[in-house]
């Protein structure tokens, strides 16, 4: 009865009850005062119960929000749901500030009936502008559309009308400490579809929930960032572990291969190990395409020609795909191509597998090299002898004769120096070919500055040069220019013969004869230029001396004019065109030449000598422009 409607009716009802039960001795005023006190006590008790229920709900909300969420979105939905139930309202939603785009977005909602809320993009003020100063205190209105103190964004107003919202309260999602000046992360909104005046307890309750929500949002962000960082570190650790494992496997493989080399392991064991490692068939070929060793199961149709063709052209020892499930790696000892290793295996090879295949190929090269050195028929010891002779002239007379005698080469008998310049694409194959050729002929081989150098027994330099050029063209498939010098005798003639052979090779190249071969004797007057036994300078001076002297003293161009005149077939007009001067200029220069060389300089006999001298002069200038080709020991 104390909680009934009007106070006057409550008083009268209370007095009637008191008289009916025989309560006397109290005045009406006393009775009314007692009733008012009782009603205040009752109201306070009711408010205490409501506050206690709100605090209990807030504690439950805090317990619910403290759970670990897998995403921020899940936490936001939990906050919205708890906020709606905490105030027994119809709808709750949360906006989060988008700093990059300068706006706010609705990220979570509960109790909504349309699709206009979640994802809605609003201005930074969340679509609600209040009249008067902006504060961070909870904002509340009993009726959104009827409140004159509010201005609504059109998109927000449309959502309010579609959802049928009236009363609304909003709190910032901040941790309650505004001294740092940090803007709230977002806002929590709770709304009712009826007009409702929010009490102070409701405002305080939703404000506390906003602080809790902000704290849990911050901790969730930090936890998720820490989890992401931990996951990244775990991924890096796993990658590092895999890398370390591969490195350990590579180290173990290298150790086992070195053990195989130093413990007299053979090539067959190595190939069998490689075949088992790759689960395929491994074949090792010689430089000329003969099978040395093969092992393993796999494709064996004998059609490795394409793989071998790729191997001889490769510039590195990295394995390359030859198609059809084949991988090939060249076998090289120093600069020499000694063969190829071909793997036939299903599927593709990973970078790590290619690295392992390269290790097997390198070890195969070392085993082949070791076996040849052990057997005594490898050319490396012999080749080093010639290389030392070309590198240090002081050691040649004293040591070369004795070392050559030990391997069966008598330098007191006639020998020849042959120099070839193979194309870069066949350099390795040419070096290997030269070793085999020198062994067959009982000579020596070396290579330097892109040249293949052969010291061979014999007395006919021109014939041997042609034989070497023909054999290389037939075996390597490309023409190779060759120059030779000799016959020579004695260890002290090695370097002189090498230089003369180089000059012959340069002369052949200057003459434009691709794949040509010759010595100083076959080159005629050009041979006189490159030979140490002919007076080339004297011939040039006798034929052109006055003209050369005139040009040196007066800085004129009589020699180029003479060359252009003969190149133009004796036509002053065409010679002028070649020299880019007037015809009269050429005529005056020819008159000066006539004065210097005599009136018969254009007659056939003297003209031939002049042209030969000009040709020798041009070849000599070409050779002197390439001093590095003549350098020894570089």
C-alpha positions in Angstrom: 0.0 0.0 0.0 3.0 2.3 0.5 3.9 2.0 -3.1 0.4 3.0 -4.4 -0.5 6.1 -6.4 -1.2 9.5 -4.9 0.2 10.3 -1.4 -3.1 11.7 -0.1 -5.0 8.5 -0.9 -2.1 6.5 0.8 -2.5 8.6 3.9 -6.3 8.1 4.2 -6.0 4.4 3.5 -3.3 4.1 6.2 -5.5 6.0 8.7 -8.5 3.8 8.1 -6.4 0.7 8.6 -5.0 2.1 11.8 -8.5 2.9 13.2 -9.8 -0.6 12.1 -7.0 -2.3 14.0 -7.5 -0.1 17.1 -4.5 2.2 16.7 -5.3 5.3 18.8 -3.5 8.1 20.5 -1.9 9.6 17.4 -2.9 12.7 15.5 -3.4 12.9 11.8 -0.3 15.0 11.4 1.8 12.5 13.2 0.3 9.7 11.1 1.2 11.6 7.9 4.7 12.3 9.0 5.2 8.6 9.7 3.8 7.7 6.3 6.2 10.1 4.6 9.2 8.6 6.5 8.1 5.1 5.6 7.7 6.0 2.0 11.2 7.6 1.9 12.7 4.5 3.4 10.8 2.3 1.0 12.0 4.4 -2.0 15.6 4.3 -0.8 15.4 0.6 -0.4 14.0 0.3 -3.9 16.7 2.5 -5.3 19.4 0.5 -3.4 18.0 -2.7 -4.9 18.0 -1.2 -8.4 21.5 0.1 -7.9 22.6 -3.3 -6.5 21.1 -5.0 -9.5 22.8 -2.6 -11.9 26.2 -3.1 -10.2 25.6 -6.9 -10.3 24.9 -6.7 -14.0 28.0 -4.5 -14.5 30.1 -7.0 -12.7 28.7 -9.8 -14.9 29.4 -7.6 -17.9 33.0 -7.1 -16.7 33.4 -10.9 -16.3 32.0 -11.5 -19.7 34.2 -8.9 -21.4 37.3 -10.1 -19.6 37.1 -13.4 -21.6 39.8 -13.7 -24.3 38.2 -12.9 -27.7 39.7 -14.0 -31.0 39.0 -10.6 -32.6 38.1 -7.0 -31.8 34.9 -7.5 -33.6 33.8 -10.3 -31.3 34.5 -8.1 -28.3 32.6 -5.2 -29.8 29.5 -7.3 -30.3 29.7 -8.6 -26.7 29.9 -5.0 -25.4 26.8 -3.9 -27.5 24.9 -6.9 -26.2 25.8 -6.3 -22.6 25.0 -2.6 -22.8 21.5 -3.2 -24.2 20.7 -5.7 -21.5 22.2 -3.6 -18.8 19.7 -0.8 -19.3 16.9 -3.1 -20.7 16.9 -1.1 -23.9 15.9 -2.0 -27.5 19.2 -1.4 -29.3 22.9 -0.7 -28.8 25.7 0.0 -31.3 29.3 1.0 -31.2 31.2 3.4 -33.5 35.0 3.3 -33.9 37.0 6.3 -35.1 38.7 5.8 -38.5 41.8 8.1 -38.2 42.9 7.4 -41.7 39.7 8.6 -43.3 38.6 11.1 -40.6 35.3 9.5 -39.9 33.5 7.0 -37.6 32.1 3.7 -38.6 29.5 1.5 -36.9 31.4 -1.7 -36.1 28.9 -3.6 -34.0 25.2 -3.5 -33.2 22.7 -5.5 -31.1 18.9 -5.4 -31.3 18.9 -3.7 -34.8 16.2 -4.6 -37.3 17.7 -3.3 -40.5 21.0 -3.4 -42.3 21.6 0.4 -42.1 23.5 0.3 -38.8 26.5 -2.0 -39.1 29.0 -0.6 -41.5 27.4 2.9 -41.6 29.9 5.6 -42.2 29.4 8.8 -40.2 31.2 12.1 -39.6 33.7 12.3 -36.8 30.9 13.5 -34.5 29.0 10.2 -35.2 26.3 12.1 -36.9 25.0 13.9 -33.8 25.8 17.6 -33.3 24.8 19.2 -30.0 24.1 22.8 -29.4 26.6 24.3 -26.9 30.1 23.1 -25.9 31.2 19.6 -26.6 32.1 17.5 -23.6 33.2 14.0 -22.9 30.4 13.4 -20.4 27.7 10.9 -21.3 25.2 12.3 -23.8 21.5 11.5 -23.4 18.2 12.6 -24.9 14.7 11.4 -24.2 13.7 11.8 -27.9 16.2 12.1 -30.8 13.8 13.5 -33.4 12.0 15.9 -31.1 15.1 17.3 -29.3 15.7 20.9 -30.4 19.3 20.8 -29.0 20.4 18.2 -31.6 21.3 18.3 -35.3 21.4 14.9 -37.0 23.4 13.8 -40.0 21.1 12.7 -42.9 22.5 9.1 -42.9 22.2 8.8 -39.1 18.7 10.3 -39.2 17.6 7.7 -41.8 18.9 4.9 -39.5 17.0 6.4 -36.5 13.8 6.6 -38.5 14.1 3.1 -39.9 14.9 1.6 -36.5 12.2 3.7 -34.8 14.6 5.0 -32.1 13.6 7.7 -29.7 15.6 7.8 -26.4 19.4 7.4 -26.7 22.4 7.7 -24.4 26.0 7.6 -25.6 29.3 7.4 -23.7 32.9 7.7 -25.1 35.0 4.6 -25.1 37.9 6.0 -23.0 39.7 4.9 -19.9 38.4 7.8 -17.8 41.8 9.6 -17.7 41.4 12.7 -20.0 44.6 14.3 -18.8 46.6 12.6 -21.6 44.6 14.4 -24.3 44.0 11.2 -26.2 40.8 11.2 -28.2 38.3 8.4 -27.4 38.7 5.3 -29.5 34.9 5.3 -30.2 31.5 5.6 -28.6 28.9 3.3 -27.1 25.2 4.1 -27.9 22.2 2.6 -26.1 18.7 3.5 -27.5 15.1 2.8 -26.8 12.2 2.8 -29.3 10.1 4.6 -26.7 10.5 8.1 -25.2 12.6 7.6 -22.0 14.1 10.0 -19.5 17.4 8.6 -18.3 18.1 8.7 -14.6 21.4 9.6 -13.0 21.9 5.9 -12.0 21.4 4.9 -15.7 23.9 7.5 -16.8 26.4 6.4 -14.3 26.0 2.8 -15.1 26.4 3.2 -18.8 29.4 5.5 -18.2 31.1 2.8 -16.1 30.4 0.3 -18.8 32.0 2.6 -21.4 35.2 2.8 -19.2 35.3 -1.0 -18.9 34.7 -1.5 -22.6 37.6 0.9 -23.4 39.9 -0.9 -21.1 39.1 -4.3 -22.5 39.3 -2.9 -26.1 42.8 -1.6 -25.3 43.9 -4.8 -23.7 42.4 -6.9 -26.5 44.3 -4.8 -29.1 47.5 -5.3 -27.2 46.9 -9.0 -26.7 46.0 -9.5 -30.4 49.1 -7.5 -31.4 51.2 -9.6 -29.1 49.7 -12.8 -30.4 50.4 -11.6 -34.0 53.9 -10.8 -33.1 54.4 -14.1 -31.3 53.0 -15.9 -34.4 55.4 -14.0 -36.6 58.3 -14.8 -34.3 57.2 -18.5 -34.3 57.1 -18.4 -38.1 60.5 -16.9 -38.3 61.8 -19.4 -35.8 60.3 -22.2 -37.8 61.9 -20.8 -41.0 65.3 -20.4 -39.1 65.0 -24.0 -37.9 64.3 -25.2 -41.5 67.2 -23.2 -42.8 69.5 -24.5 -40.0 68.3 -28.0 -40.8 69.1 -27.6 -44.5 72.4 -26.0 -43.6 73.2 -29.0 -41.4 72.2 -31.4 -44.2 74.5 -29.5 -46.6 77.3 -29.6 -44.1 76.8 -33.3 -43.6 76.8 -33.8 -47.3 79.9 -31.8 -47.8 81.6 -33.7 -45.0 80.7 -37.0 -46.4 81.9 -36.0 -49.9 85.2 -34.8 -48.6 85.6 -38.0 -46.6 84.9 -39.9 -49.8 87.6 -37.9 -51.6 90.3 -38.3 -48.9 89.4 -42.0 -48.2 90.0 -43.2 -51.7 86.3 -43.3 -52.6 85.6 -43.9 -56.2 83.4 -42.2 -58.8 81.0 -45.2 -58.9 80.3 -44.8 -55.2 79.6 -41.1 -55.6 77.3 -41.6 -58.5 75.4 -44.4 -56.7 75.0 -42.1 -53.6 73.7 -39.2 -55.8 71.2 -41.5 -57.6 69.9 -42.7 -54.2 69.6 -39.2 -52.9 67.6 -37.9 -55.9 65.6 -41.1 -56.5 66.6 -41.2 -60.2 69.3 -42.1 -62.6 72.7 -40.3 -62.6 75.2 -40.6 -65.4 78.7 -39.1 -65.7 80.0 -38.4 -69.2 83.5 -37.6 -70.4 84.3 -34.4 -72.4 83.8 -36.3 -75.7 80.4 -37.8 -74.6 81.5 -41.2 -73.5 79.8 -42.7 -70.4 82.1 -43.0 -67.4 79.7 -44.3 -64.7 75.9 -44.6 -64.4 73.7 -45.7 -61.5 70.2 -45.6 -60.2 66.7 -46.2 -61.6 65.1 -43.9 -64.0 64.9 -42.9 -67.6 67.6 -44.6 -69.7 66.8 -44.1 -73.3 70.3 -43.1 -74.2 69.2 -39.7 -75.4 71.3 -37.3 -73.3 72.7 -35.6 -76.3 70.7 -32.4 -75.7 71.8 -32.3 -72.1 75.5 -32.7 -73.1 75.1 -29.9 -75.7 73.8 -27.6 -73.0 76.6 -28.6 -70.6 79.4 -27.6 -73.0 77.9 -24.1 -73.5 77.3 -23.4 -69.8 79.3 -20.6 -68.2 78.7 -21.7 -64.6 78.5 -25.0 -62.7 74.9 -24.4 -61.6 72.7 -27.3 -62.8 70.3 -26.5 -65.7 67.2 -28.2 -66.9 67.6 -30.1 -70.2 63.9 -30.9 -70.5 62.2 -34.3 -70.2 63.0 -34.7 -66.5 66.7 -34.2 -67.1 69.1 -31.9 -65.2 72.7 -31.4 -66.3 75.8 -30.0 -64.5 79.1 -29.4 -66.2 82.2 -31.0 -64.8 85.1 -28.6 -64.8 88.7 -28.9 -63.5 90.2 -25.4 -63.3 89.3 -23.9 -66.7 88.9 -27.2 -68.4 85.6 -28.9 -69.3 86.1 -32.6 -68.4 82.6 -33.9 -68.8 79.0 -33.6 -67.5 76.8 -35.1 -64.9 73.2 -35.8 -66.0 70.3 -36.6 -63.6 67.1 -38.2 -64.8 64.5 -37.8 -62.1 60.7 -37.2 -62.0 59.4 -33.8 -61.1 61.2 -30.5 -60.6 64.2 -29.8 -58.5 64.0 -27.3 -55.6 66.8 -24.7 -55.2 68.2 -26.8 -52.3 68.2 -29.9 -54.5 70.0 -28.1 -57.3 72.6 -27.0 -54.8 73.1 -30.6 -53.8 73.4 -31.7 -57.4 76.1 -29.0 -57.9 78.0 -30.4 -54.9 77.9 -33.9 -56.4 79.1 -32.5 -59.8 82.0 -30.7 -58.2 83.0 -33.8 -56.3 82.8 -35.8 -59.4 85.2 -33.4 -61.1 87.6 -33.7 -58.2 87.5 -37.5 -58.2 88.1 -37.5 -62.0 91.0 -35.1 -61.5 92.4 -37.1 -58.6 92.2 -40.4 -60.6 94.0 -38.9 -63.5 96.8 -37.5 -61.4 97.2 -40.8 -59.6 97.3 -42.7 -62.8 100.0 -40.5 -64.2 98.4 -39.7 -67.6 96.7 -36.5 -66.7 98.0 -33.5 -68.6 97.9 -31.1 -65.6 101.4 -31.8 -64.5 102.6 -31.4 -68.1 100.5 -28.3 -68.6 101.9 -26.7 -65.5 105.4 -27.2 -66.9 104.6 -25.0 -69.9 102.6 -22.5 -67.8 105.6 -22.1 -65.5 107.9 -21.6 -68.5 105.7 -18.9 -69.9 105.3 -17.2 -66.5 108.9 -16.9 -65.4 111.6 -16.5 -68.0 114.4 -16.7 -65.5 113.5 -20.3 -64.5 113.3 -21.6 -68.1 116.9 -22.4 -69.0 117.7 -23.8 -65.5 114.6 -26.0 -64.8 112.6 -26.4 -67.9 115.0 -28.7 -69.7 115.3 -31.1 -66.8 111.5 -31.2 -66.0 110.7 -31.8 -69.7 113.2 -34.6 -69.8 111.4 -36.3 -66.9 108.2 -36.5 -68.8 109.9 -37.7 -72.0 110.1 -34.4 -73.9 113.6 -33.5 -75.4 113.8 -29.7 -75.9 117.1 -30.0 -77.7 115.3 -31.4 -80.7 113.1 -29.2 -82.9 109.7 -28.1 -81.5 107.0 -25.7 -82.5 104.8 -23.2 -80.6 101.2 -23.1 -81.7 98.7 -20.5 -80.4 94.9 -20.6 -81.1 92.2 -18.2 -80.2 88.9 -20.2 -79.7 85.6 -18.4 -79.3 84.5 -17.8 -75.7 81.6 -20.1 -76.0 83.9 -23.1 -76.7 86.8 -22.0 -74.5 86.4 -24.8 -71.9 86.0 -27.5 -74.6 89.0 -26.1 -76.5 91.2 -26.4 -73.4 90.1 -30.0 -72.8 90.6 -30.8 -76.5 94.1 -29.2 -76.3 95.1 -31.4 -73.4 94.1 -34.5 -75.3 95.8 -33.4 -78.5 99.1 -32.4 -76.7 99.2 -35.8 -75.0 98.7 -37.6 -78.3 101.5 -35.6 -79.9 103.9 -35.9 -77.0 103.8 -32.1 -76.2 102.6 -29.6 -73.7 99.5 -27.4 -73.3 98.7 -24.2 -71.5 96.0 -21.5 -71.7 96.2 -17.8 -70.9 94.5 -14.6 -72.0 91.9 -16.5 -73.9 94.6 -18.4 -76.0 95.2 -22.1 -76.2 99.0 -22.7 -76.3 100.6 -25.9 -77.6 104.3 -26.9 -77.5 104.6 -29.7 -80.1 107.5 -31.7 -81.5 108.1 -30.9 -85.2 109.9 -28.8 -87.8 107.1 -27.5 -90.1 105.3 -24.7 -88.3 102.8 -24.0 -91.1 101.8 -27.6 -91.6 101.2 -28.1 -87.8 99.2 -24.9 -87.5 97.0 -26.0 -90.3 96.6 -29.5 -88.7 95.6 -27.9 -85.4 93.1 -25.5 -87.0 91.5 -28.3 -89.0 91.3 -30.7 -86.0 89.8 -28.1 -83.8 87.2 -27.1 -86.4 86.2 -30.7 -86.9 86.0 -31.6 -83.2 84.6 -28.4 -81.8 82.3 -27.4 -84.7 83.7 -23.8 -85.1 86.6 -22.4 -87.1 89.6 -21.4 -84.9 92.4 -19.1 -86.1 95.9 -20.4 -85.4 99.4 -19.1 -85.5 102.7 -21.0 -85.2 106.4 -20.4 -84.7 109.4 -22.5 -85.2 111.2 -24.8 -85.5 112.8 -23.9 -82.2 115.4 -25.6 -80.0 116.4 -25.2 -76.4 114.4 -24.1 -73.4 115.4 -20.5 -73.8 113.4 -20.3 -77.0 110.0 -21.0 -75.5 109.0 -17.5 -74.7 110.4 -16.1 -78.0 108.5 -18.7 -79.9 105.3 -17.9 -77.9 105.6 -14.3 -78.8 106.2 -15.0 -82.4 103.2 -17.4 -82.6 101.0 -14.7 -81.0 102.1 -12.2 -83.6 101.4 -14.7 -86.4 98.0 -15.3 -85.0 97.3 -11.5 -84.8 98.5 -11.2 -88.4 96.1 -13.9 -89.6 93.3 -12.2 -87.7 94.3 -8.8 -89.1 94.1 -10.2 -92.6 90.5 -11.2 -92.0 90.9 -15.0 -92.5 88.5 -16.7 -90.2 89.8 -20.1 -89.1 93.1 -19.4 -90.9 96.4 -20.8 -89.9 100.0 -20.1 -90.8 103.5 -19.2 -89.7 105.9 -16.5 -90.6 107.0 -18.4 -93.7 103.4 -18.8 -95.1 102.6 -15.1 -94.4 105.2 -13.9 -96.9 105.9 -10.2 -96.4 103.4 -10.2 -93.5 105.5 -13.0 -92.1 108.6 -10.8 -92.4 106.8 -8.4 -90.2 106.2 -10.9 -87.4 109.4 -12.9 -87.7 112.4 -11.9 -85.7 114.8 -13.0 -88.6 113.6 -10.5 -91.3 114.3 -6.8 -91.7 110.7 -5.6 -92.0 111.6 -2.1 -90.8 114.3 -1.8 -93.5 111.8 -2.8 -96.2 109.3 -0.2 -95.2 111.9 2.5 -94.9 113.2 1.7 -98.4 109.8 1.8 -100.0 108.2 4.7 -98.1 111.0 6.4 -96.1 110.9 9.8 -97.7 107.1 10.0 -97.3 107.2 8.8 -93.7 109.9 11.4 -92.9 108.0 14.2 -94.5 104.8 13.3 -92.5 106.8 13.2 -89.2 108.5 16.5 -89.8 105.6 18.5 -91.1 102.6 16.7 -89.6 101.1 16.1 -93.0 98.9 13.2 -94.3 100.8 11.9 -97.3 100.8 8.2 -96.1 97.0 8.1 -95.6 96.6 9.8 -98.9 98.8 7.2 -100.6 96.8 4.4 -99.0 93.5 5.9 -100.0 94.8 6.4 -103.5 95.6 2.7 -104.0 92.5 1.6 -102.2 90.4 3.7 -104.6 92.1 2.0 -107.6 94.3 4.9 -108.5 91.4 7.5 -108.7 92.1 10.9 -107.1 88.4 11.6 -107.1 87.5 8.5 -105.1 90.5 8.9 -102.9 89.2 12.5 -102.0 85.8 11.0 -101.1 87.5 8.5 -98.8 89.5 11.2 -97.1 86.6 13.7 -97.1 88.8 16.4 -98.8 88.7 18.2 -102.1 90.1 16.5 -105.2 92.5 19.3 -105.7 94.0 18.6 -102.3 94.6 15.0 -103.2 96.2 16.1 -106.5 98.6 18.4 -104.7 99.5 15.7 -102.2 100.2 13.2 -105.0 102.5 15.8 -106.7 104.4 16.0 -103.4 104.6 12.2 -103.2 106.0 12.2 -106.8 108.7 14.6 -105.7 109.6 12.4 -102.8 109.5 8.9 -104.3 110.5 9.8 -107.9 108.6 9.9 -111.2 108.2 6.1 -111.5 106.3 5.6 -108.2 103.1 4.7 -110.1 104.7 2.2 -112.4 103.8 -1.5 -111.6 107.1 -2.6 -110.0 107.5 0.3 -107.6 103.8 0.6 -107.0 103.7 -3.1 -105.9 106.5 -2.4 -103.4 104.8 0.7 -102.1 101.5 -1.2 -101.6 103.3 -4.1 -99.8 105.0 -1.6 -97.5 101.7 0.2 -96.8 100.1 -3.2 -96.0 103.0 -4.2 -93.7 102.8 -0.8 -92.1 99.1 -1.2 -91.4 99.5 -4.7 -90.0 102.3 -3.5 -87.8 100.2 -0.7 -86.5 97.4 -3.2 -85.8 99.7 -5.4 -83.8 101.3 -2.6 -81.8 97.7 -1.5 -80.9 97.3 -4.8 -78.9 100.3 -4.9 -76.5 98.3 -7.1 -74.0 98.3 -9.9 -76.6 102.1 -10.1 -76.4 102.4 -9.8 -72.6 103.9 -12.8 -70.9 103.0 -13.9 -67.4 99.9 -11.8 -67.1 
